[in-house]
Amino acid sequence: MVSQKVVIKNPTGLHLRPAGTLCKEAMQFESHITFVFNEATANAKSVLSVLGACVKSGDEIELCCEGPDEKEALEKLVKLIEDGLGEKGN
């Protein structure tokens, strides 16, 4: 298992569109992908789970990937989040 902390940079946090972007990318990988926020764990491949975490801009999450492509998954997802999940910054 690999994990890394990352700060949500897009201005609206993980609302529907960026949550969908995150899930779509996570589903490309075979690994089990979750993230921890406020001591709760969310399934990064489930839009409802991601939305239920109520992550806002500036919040820090810890992405956890476990499986055959875990390193590649973690690298891609961290980059996607750091790049703003397809949204423009302020």
Secondary structure, 3 states (H helix, E strand, C coil): CEEEEEECCCCCCCCHHHHHHHHHHHCCCCCEEEEEECCEEEECCCHHHHHHCCCCCCCEEEEEEECCCHHHHHHHHHHHHHCCCCCCCC
